[in-house]
């Protein structure tokens, strides 16, 4: 049987250490997610980015046309 101090140490260690992705698909998915938005924005013209931002704001906040 394990010592109570050892069990407590293991429980604290498991609960405080960050979890890392375990499969290659999870690792690759995270890499793509980190660079995807920036890469997309670089390919769009300023006008199209503005239109997308305006549409997103209207969807989120509603129309403020007076």
N, C-alpha and C positions, 0 to 999 in steps of 0.2 A: 504494500500500500504506500502511496506517495505521501511525503511530508506535506502538511497543510501550507507551509510557507512556499514550497515548490509549486503547489497547485495555484496558490494566489498569484505568484509570479507569472505563471503560464497564462492565467486568465487575464491579468492586466496587460501582458505583452500582446496577446491576441486581440484584445479590444482596442489597443492604442496604436498599433502599427497599421500604416495604410495598406489597403488591399491593392495588389497589383493584378493587372489582367493576366489571365492564365493561358489563354489560347492565342495562337498567331492571328486569328481573325479579329479578336478584340484589340490586340496591339495595333494592327494595321488600320482598323476602323478609327481608332483614336487619332492616329497620325493624319489620316485623311480629313477628319473633322477639324483638326487644329489649323489646317492650311486651306481648307475648301472655300470658306467665305472670303478670305483675302484674295485667293486666286480668281474667284468669280468676279469680285469687285474690280480687279485690275483689267479684266476682259471687257467690262461694260463701259459705255461712254458716260460722261458726267450727266448728260440729259436722261439717260435710261436709269442711272442710279437715283437721280432726283425723283423720277416718276415712281420708282419702286418705294422710295422712302415716303413719298406723299401718300401712296396707296396704303402703306403699312400704318401710317399715322391716322388716316381716316378710319381704318378698320379697328384700330385700338381705341381711339378717342372719340370717334364719330365726326361728323361734319360740323365745322364751326362757321359755315357760311351764314352771314347775317343779312 
